[in-house]
Amino acid sequence: MELYQKQLLLKHLSAHVTEKRLEKMTRILAWRTRHLTIVMEDIYQSQNASAVLRSCECFGIQDVHIIENRNTYEINPDVALGSSKWLSLNKYNQKDFNTTACLTELKDQGYRIVATTPHKNDFLLEELPVNDKTALVFGTELDGLTDEAMSMSDAFVRIPMLGFTESFNISVSAAICLYHLAPRIRKTVRNWRLTEEEKTEVMIGWLLQSVRNPENLLNHYKKKLGIEKFTI
């Protein structure tokens, strides 16, 4: 779909929500970013992964990438509390091993892959450079990241531990990372916001989640413009 068609669709859908609702969506959208994204590799505990989604939504992170190798991820609604419908979830599950496909795609999009695990050449959160687009990769709490994820990573970051326990669970680790990095990115990186076209696409997705009978509205829009098929 061309940008002008997306803008017309946005206008069409916006007329079907209240002004107060639209204002809130617009205000939240202004804080969304794709400069920082989260990758979860083969997480098997749905409650922890769902808590990560909730943290991403609260910190204004738009994209989450979910790698399914052995484990299929299903959202835990009691933990996610509806946060997933405001996020762009990207699942990688077409192959027996999907880590390579996910990280290669992110690298092609200009992301610097950062493994969240202790390493001999690691950074502390406050030291991690954030000028480049950054994808934080989290592994399972039992096994950590796969060797492939480690070898494809461009940098490593760790959270210092002062107790007997060796690590935080993934939901806590993600929340700590986002708490430190998201505000720093917004303060120091010039182009951290979504582009205007990205904002349009995200807003269309949000509106389709919010209106009644979205299929009917889309069909009406297609007839109005004489479009048989389109993708958003």
Short mmCIF file of the C-alpha atoms (twelve columns), coordinates in Angstrom:
data_MODEL
# 
_entry.id   MODEL 
# 
loop_
_atom_site.group_PDB 
_atom_site.id 
_atom_site.type_symbol 
_atom_site.label_atom_id 
_atom_site.label_alt_id 
_atom_site.label_comp_id 
_atom_site.label_asym_id 
_atom_site.label_seq_id 
_atom_site.Cartn_x 
_atom_site.Cartn_y 
_atom_site.Cartn_z 
_atom_site.pdbx_PDB_model_num 
ATOM 1   C CA . MET A 1   0.000   0.000   0.000  1 
ATOM 2   C CA . GLU A 2   1.330   3.436   -0.914 1 
ATOM 3   C CA . LEU A 3   1.949   5.956   1.857  1 
ATOM 4   C CA . TYR A 4   -0.898  8.238   0.754  1 
ATOM 5   C CA . GLN A 5   -3.273  5.244   0.846  1 
ATOM 6   C CA . LYS A 6   -2.083  4.411   4.363  1 
ATOM 7   C CA . GLN A 7   -2.712  8.015   5.393  1 
ATOM 8   C CA . LEU A 8   -6.236  7.853   3.945  1 
ATOM 9   C CA . LEU A 9   -6.869  4.597   5.807  1 
ATOM 10  C CA . LEU A 10  -5.561  6.188   9.004  1 
ATOM 11  C CA . LYS A 11  -7.989  9.073   8.571  1 
ATOM 12  C CA . HIS A 12  -10.813 6.626   7.837  1 
ATOM 13  C CA . LEU A 13  -10.154 4.578   10.987 1 
ATOM 14  C CA . SER A 14  -9.527  7.620   13.206 1 
ATOM 15  C CA . ALA A 15  -13.103 8.744   12.679 1 
ATOM 16  C CA . HIS A 16  -14.299 5.633   14.521 1 
ATOM 17  C CA . VAL A 17  -12.645 6.265   17.891 1 
ATOM 18  C CA . THR A 18  -13.245 9.051   20.359 1 
ATOM 19  C CA . GLU A 19  -11.157 12.213  20.220 1 
ATOM 20  C CA . LYS A 20  -9.828  11.435  23.698 1 
ATOM 21  C CA . ARG A 21  -8.738  7.962   22.627 1 
ATOM 22  C CA . LEU A 22  -7.059  9.261   19.489 1 
ATOM 23  C CA . GLU A 23  -5.222  11.952  21.450 1 
ATOM 24  C CA . LYS A 24  -3.872  9.350   23.878 1 
ATOM 25  C CA . MET A 25  -2.698  7.100   21.042 1 
ATOM 26  C CA . THR A 26  -0.978  10.021  19.328 1 
ATOM 27  C CA . ARG A 27  0.742   11.066  22.550 1 
ATOM 28  C CA . ILE A 28  2.024   7.547   23.255 1 
ATOM 29  C CA . LEU A 29  3.092   7.040   19.636 1 
ATOM 30  C CA . ALA A 30  5.368   10.084  19.869 1 
ATOM 31  C CA . TRP A 31  7.497   8.212   22.429 1 
ATOM 32  C CA . ARG A 32  7.758   4.939   20.506 1 
ATOM 33  C CA . THR A 33  11.155  3.828   19.240 1 
ATOM 34  C CA . ARG A 34  12.730  1.143   17.082 1 
ATOM 35  C CA . HIS A 35  16.241  2.315   17.849 1 
ATOM 36  C CA . LEU A 36  16.248  -0.247  20.663 1 
ATOM 37  C CA . THR A 37  14.625  -3.640  20.259 1 
ATOM 38  C CA . ILE A 38  14.413  -6.853  22.287 1 
ATOM 39  C CA . VAL A 39  15.125  -10.398 21.087 1 
ATOM 40  C CA . MET A 40  14.091  -13.447 23.128 1 
ATOM 41  C CA . GLU A 41  15.754  -16.701 22.113 1 
ATOM 42  C CA . ASP A 42  13.698  -19.836 22.708 1 
ATOM 43  C CA . ILE A 43  12.140  -18.742 25.999 1 
ATOM 44  C CA . TYR A 44  10.027  -21.542 27.496 1 
ATOM 45  C CA . GLN A 45  8.520   -19.808 30.549 1 
ATOM 46  C CA . SER A 46  5.592   -17.844 29.155 1 
ATOM 47  C CA . GLN A 47  5.050   -15.786 32.292 1 
ATOM 48  C CA . ASN A 48  8.571   -14.352 32.184 1 
ATOM 49  C CA . ALA A 49  8.485   -13.692 28.447 1 
ATOM 50  C CA . SER A 50  5.074   -12.049 28.797 1 
ATOM 51  C CA . ALA A 51  6.447   -9.820  31.541 1 
ATOM 52  C CA . VAL A 52  9.142   -8.728  29.074 1 
ATOM 53  C CA . LEU A 53  6.418   -7.669  26.622 1 
ATOM 54  C CA . ARG A 54  4.786   -5.620  29.353 1 
ATOM 55  C CA . SER A 55  8.082   -3.877  30.168 1 
ATOM 56  C CA . CYS A 56  8.753   -3.174  26.478 1 
ATOM 57  C CA . GLU A 57  5.346   -1.573  26.067 1 
ATOM 58  C CA . CYS A 58  5.753   0.526   29.200 1 
ATOM 59  C CA . PHE A 59  9.210   1.777   28.109 1 
ATOM 60  C CA . GLY A 60  8.026   2.641   24.597 1 
ATOM 61  C CA . ILE A 61  9.839   -0.141  22.714 1 
ATOM 62  C CA . GLN A 62  7.784   -0.980  19.615 1 
ATOM 63  C CA . ASP A 63  9.371   -4.190  18.286 1 
ATOM 64  C CA . VAL A 64  9.981   -7.522  19.999 1 
ATOM 65  C CA . HIS A 65  11.581  -10.459 18.181 1 
ATOM 66  C CA . ILE A 66  10.758  -13.971 19.370 1 
ATOM 67  C CA . ILE A 67  12.928  -16.898 18.281 1 
ATOM 68  C CA . GLU A 68  11.212  -20.286 18.527 1 
ATOM 69  C CA . ASN A 69  13.643  -23.182 18.156 1 
ATOM 70  C CA . ARG A 70  12.465  -25.899 20.522 1 
ATOM 71  C CA . ASN A 71  9.886   -23.882 22.427 1 
ATOM 72  C CA . THR A 72  6.715   -22.228 21.112 1 
ATOM 73  C CA . TYR A 73  5.903   -18.999 22.894 1 
ATOM 74  C CA . GLU A 74  2.340   -18.290 23.929 1 
ATOM 75  C CA . ILE A 75  1.393   -15.022 25.589 1 
ATOM 76  C CA . ASN A 76  0.263   -15.296 29.206 1 
ATOM 77  C CA . PRO A 77  -2.655  -12.829 29.312 1 
ATOM 78  C CA . ASP A 78  -2.603  -12.562 33.112 1 
ATOM 79  C CA . VAL A 79  0.980   -11.262 32.954 1 
ATOM 80  C CA . ALA A 80  1.060   -9.350  29.665 1 
ATOM 81  C CA . LEU A 81  -2.161  -7.496  30.571 1 
ATOM 82  C CA . GLY A 82  -2.931  -6.628  26.950 1 
ATOM 83  C CA . SER A 83  0.490   -5.113  26.258 1 
ATOM 84  C CA . SER A 84  1.126   -7.384  23.265 1 
ATOM 85  C CA . LYS A 85  -1.573  -5.755  21.125 1 
ATOM 86  C CA . TRP A 86  0.335   -2.462  21.182 1 
ATOM 87  C CA . LEU A 87  3.625   -4.064  20.136 1 
ATOM 88  C CA . SER A 88  4.943   -5.312  16.807 1 
ATOM 89  C CA . LEU A 89  5.767   -8.966  17.505 1 
ATOM 90  C CA . ASN A 90  8.059   -10.741 15.050 1 
ATOM 91  C CA . LYS A 91  8.255   -14.529 15.371 1 
ATOM 92  C CA . TYR A 92  10.939  -16.705 13.796 1 
ATOM 93  C CA . ASN A 93  9.788   -20.330 13.631 1 
ATOM 94  C CA . GLN A 94  10.046  -21.535 10.030 1 
ATOM 95  C CA . LYS A 95  13.208  -23.612 10.509 1 
ATOM 96  C CA . ASP A 96  14.537  -26.139 12.989 1 
ATOM 97  C CA . PHE A 97  16.987  -23.482 14.190 1 
ATOM 98  C CA . ASN A 98  15.833  -19.882 13.764 1 
ATOM 99  C CA . THR A 99  18.428  -17.831 15.637 1 
ATOM 100 C CA . THR A 100 20.577  -17.249 12.553 1 
ATOM 101 C CA . ALA A 101 17.637  -16.012 10.474 1 
ATOM 102 C CA . CYS A 102 16.509  -13.564 13.158 1 
ATOM 103 C CA . LEU A 103 19.906  -12.059 13.910 1 
ATOM 104 C CA . THR A 104 20.870  -11.903 10.235 1 
ATOM 105 C CA . GLU A 105 17.683  -9.996  9.463  1 
ATOM 106 C CA . LEU A 106 18.352  -7.548  12.292 1 
ATOM 107 C CA . LYS A 107 21.937  -7.026  11.132 1 
ATOM 108 C CA . ASP A 108 20.625  -6.333  7.621  1 
ATOM 109 C CA . GLN A 109 18.377  -3.659  9.159  1 
ATOM 110 C CA . GLY A 110 21.403  -1.985  10.711 1 
ATOM 111 C CA . TYR A 111 21.117  -3.338  14.254 1 
ATOM 112 C CA . ARG A 112 24.093  -3.965  16.490 1 
ATOM 113 C CA . ILE A 113 23.503  -7.284  18.232 1 
ATOM 114 C CA . VAL A 114 24.178  -7.122  21.973 1 
ATOM 115 C CA . ALA A 115 24.106  -10.322 24.012 1 
ATOM 116 C CA . THR A 116 22.930  -9.883  27.592 1 
ATOM 117 C CA . THR A 117 25.426  -12.189 29.249 1 
ATOM 118 C CA . PRO A 118 28.743  -11.863 31.088 1 
ATOM 119 C CA . HIS A 119 31.752  -12.025 28.768 1 
ATOM 120 C CA . LYS A 120 35.450  -11.205 28.958 1 
ATOM 121 C CA . ASN A 121 34.907  -8.145  26.742 1 
ATOM 122 C CA . ASP A 122 31.555  -7.025  28.126 1 
ATOM 123 C CA . PHE A 123 30.094  -3.601  28.936 1 
ATOM 124 C CA . LEU A 124 28.203  -2.403  31.960 1 
ATOM 125 C CA . LEU A 125 24.824  -0.894  31.041 1 
ATOM 126 C CA . GLU A 126 25.999  2.653   31.633 1 
ATOM 127 C CA . GLU A 127 29.021  2.042   29.371 1 
ATOM 128 C CA . LEU A 128 27.217  0.413   26.441 1 
ATOM 129 C CA . PRO A 129 27.317  2.649   23.316 1 
ATOM 130 C CA . VAL A 130 23.801  3.383   22.029 1 
ATOM 131 C CA . ASN A 131 24.393  5.566   18.965 1 
ATOM 132 C CA . ASP A 132 23.779  2.614   16.647 1 
ATOM 133 C CA . LYS A 133 20.463  0.781   16.535 1 
ATOM 134 C CA . THR A 134 20.666  -1.866  19.242 1 
ATOM 135 C CA . ALA A 135 19.089  -5.315  19.572 1 
ATOM 136 C CA . LEU A 136 19.363  -6.778  23.078 1 
ATOM 137 C CA . VAL A 137 19.295  -10.584 22.984 1 
ATOM 138 C CA . PHE A 138 18.094  -12.606 25.977 1 
ATOM 139 C CA . GLY A 139 18.406  -16.376 26.359 1 
ATOM 140 C CA . THR A 140 16.784  -18.951 28.589 1 
ATOM 141 C CA . GLU A 141 17.422  -18.789 32.312 1 
ATOM 142 C CA . LEU A 142 18.614  -22.392 32.385 1 
ATOM 143 C CA . ASP A 143 20.958  -22.537 29.381 1 
ATOM 144 C CA . GLY A 144 21.487  -18.881 28.454 1 
ATOM 145 C CA . LEU A 145 22.133  -17.933 24.834 1 
ATOM 146 C CA . THR A 146 23.084  -20.461 22.180 1 
ATOM 147 C CA . ASP A 147 26.600  -20.564 20.775 1 
ATOM 148 C CA . GLU A 148 25.257  -19.167 17.495 1 
ATOM 149 C CA . ALA A 149 23.700  -16.159 19.235 1 
ATOM 150 C CA . MET A 150 26.963  -15.546 21.059 1 
ATOM 151 C CA . SER A 151 29.079  -15.813 17.899 1 
ATOM 152 C CA . MET A 152 26.793  -13.451 15.973 1 
ATOM 153 C CA . SER A 153 26.791  -10.823 18.721 1 
ATOM 154 C CA . ASP A 154 28.694  -7.578  18.204 1 
ATOM 155 C CA . ALA A 155 28.925  -6.741  21.908 1 
ATOM 156 C CA . PHE A 156 28.082  -8.080  25.347 1 
ATOM 157 C CA . VAL A 157 26.502  -6.430  28.356 1 
ATOM 158 C CA . ARG A 158 26.187  -7.578  31.957 1 
ATOM 159 C CA . ILE A 159 24.335  -6.549  35.085 1 
ATOM 160 C CA . PRO A 160 26.607  -6.746  38.158 1 
ATOM 161 C CA . MET A 161 25.610  -9.329  40.791 1 
ATOM 162 C CA . LEU A 162 26.302  -8.850  44.486 1 
ATOM 163 C CA . GLY A 163 24.540  -11.903 45.899 1 
ATOM 164 C CA . PHE A 164 24.920  -15.699 45.825 1 
ATOM 165 C CA . THR A 165 22.421  -16.063 42.979 1 
ATOM 166 C CA . GLU A 166 24.142  -15.975 39.605 1 
ATOM 167 C CA . SER A 167 21.519  -14.139 37.552 1 
ATOM 168 C CA . PHE A 168 18.199  -12.294 37.468 1 
ATOM 169 C CA . ASN A 169 15.329  -13.901 35.612 1 
ATOM 170 C CA . ILE A 170 14.765  -12.653 32.070 1 
ATOM 171 C CA . SER A 171 11.874  -10.353 32.935 1 
ATOM 172 C CA . VAL A 172 13.861  -8.549  35.617 1 
ATOM 173 C CA . SER A 173 16.972  -8.368  33.420 1 
ATOM 174 C CA . ALA A 174 15.009  -6.890  30.526 1 
ATOM 175 C CA . ALA A 175 13.324  -4.334  32.762 1 
ATOM 176 C CA . ILE A 176 16.672  -3.237  34.230 1 
ATOM 177 C CA . CYS A 177 18.208  -2.905  30.755 1 
ATOM 178 C CA . LEU A 178 15.270  -0.918  29.410 1 
ATOM 179 C CA . TYR A 179 15.202  1.341   32.466 1 
ATOM 180 C CA . HIS A 180 18.844  2.293   31.877 1 
ATOM 181 C CA . LEU A 181 19.021  2.349   28.078 1 
ATOM 182 C CA . ALA A 182 15.684  3.704   26.847 1 
ATOM 183 C CA . PRO A 183 15.958  7.120   28.583 1 
ATOM 184 C CA . ARG A 184 19.616  7.454   27.570 1 
ATOM 185 C CA . ILE A 185 18.754  6.779   23.941 1 
ATOM 186 C CA . ARG A 186 16.005  9.411   23.970 1 
ATOM 187 C CA . LYS A 187 18.377  11.892  25.571 1 
ATOM 188 C CA . THR A 188 21.471  11.327  23.422 1 
ATOM 189 C CA . VAL A 189 20.409  9.848   20.059 1 
ATOM 190 C CA . ARG A 190 19.081  12.257  17.469 1 
ATOM 191 C CA . ASN A 191 16.817  10.037  15.355 1 
ATOM 192 C CA . TRP A 192 15.371  7.653   17.937 1 
ATOM 193 C CA . ARG A 193 11.717  8.260   17.023 1 
ATOM 194 C CA . LEU A 194 9.690   6.332   14.460 1 
ATOM 195 C CA . THR A 195 9.578   7.800   10.968 1 
ATOM 196 C CA . GLU A 196 6.319   9.345   9.819  1 
ATOM 197 C CA . GLU A 197 5.551   6.284   7.697  1 
ATOM 198 C CA . GLU A 198 6.285   3.975   10.626 1 
ATOM 199 C CA . LYS A 199 4.017   6.058   12.852 1 
ATOM 200 C CA . THR A 200 1.234   5.768   10.280 1 
ATOM 201 C CA . GLU A 201 1.611   1.981   10.062 1 
ATOM 202 C CA . VAL A 202 1.744   1.515   13.830 1 
ATOM 203 C CA . MET A 203 -1.252  3.790   14.390 1 
ATOM 204 C CA . ILE A 204 -3.281  1.856   11.815 1 
ATOM 205 C CA . GLY A 205 -2.500  -1.343  13.697 1 
ATOM 206 C CA . TRP A 206 -3.522  0.217   16.997 1 
ATOM 207 C CA . LEU A 207 -6.773  1.552   15.574 1 
ATOM 208 C CA . LEU A 208 -7.647  -1.820  14.099 1 
ATOM 209 C CA . GLN A 209 -7.207  -3.238  17.608 1 
ATOM 210 C CA . SER A 210 -9.496  -0.563  19.024 1 
ATOM 211 C CA . VAL A 211 -12.473 -0.236  16.654 1 
ATOM 212 C CA . ARG A 212 -15.490 -2.453  16.358 1 
ATOM 213 C CA . ASN A 213 -15.804 -4.611  13.252 1 
ATOM 214 C CA . PRO A 214 -12.379 -3.748  11.781 1 
ATOM 215 C CA . GLU A 215 -12.964 -6.078  8.818  1 
ATOM 216 C CA . ASN A 216 -16.086 -4.148  7.822  1 
ATOM 217 C CA . LEU A 217 -14.210 -0.863  8.022  1 
ATOM 218 C CA . LEU A 218 -11.382 -2.238  5.886  1 
ATOM 219 C CA . ASN A 219 -13.844 -3.578  3.301  1 
ATOM 220 C CA . HIS A 220 -15.567 -0.193  3.147  1 
ATOM 221 C CA . TYR A 221 -12.195 1.487   2.655  1 
ATOM 222 C CA . LYS A 222 -11.245 -0.891  -0.156 1 
ATOM 223 C CA . LYS A 223 -14.509 -0.255  -1.991 1 
ATOM 224 C CA . LYS A 224 -14.169 3.498   -1.527 1 
ATOM 225 C CA . LEU A 225 -10.746 3.534   -3.191 1 
ATOM 226 C CA . GLY A 226 -11.405 0.683   -5.609 1 
ATOM 227 C CA . ILE A 227 -8.671  -1.492  -4.130 1 
ATOM 228 C CA . GLU A 228 -9.115  -5.250  -4.342 1 
ATOM 229 C CA . LYS A 229 -6.139  -6.297  -2.257 1 
ATOM 230 C CA . PHE A 230 -3.707  -4.458  -0.034 1 
ATOM 231 C CA . THR A 231 -1.288  -5.122  2.779  1 
ATOM 232 C CA . ILE A 232 -0.528  -2.763  5.644  1 
# 
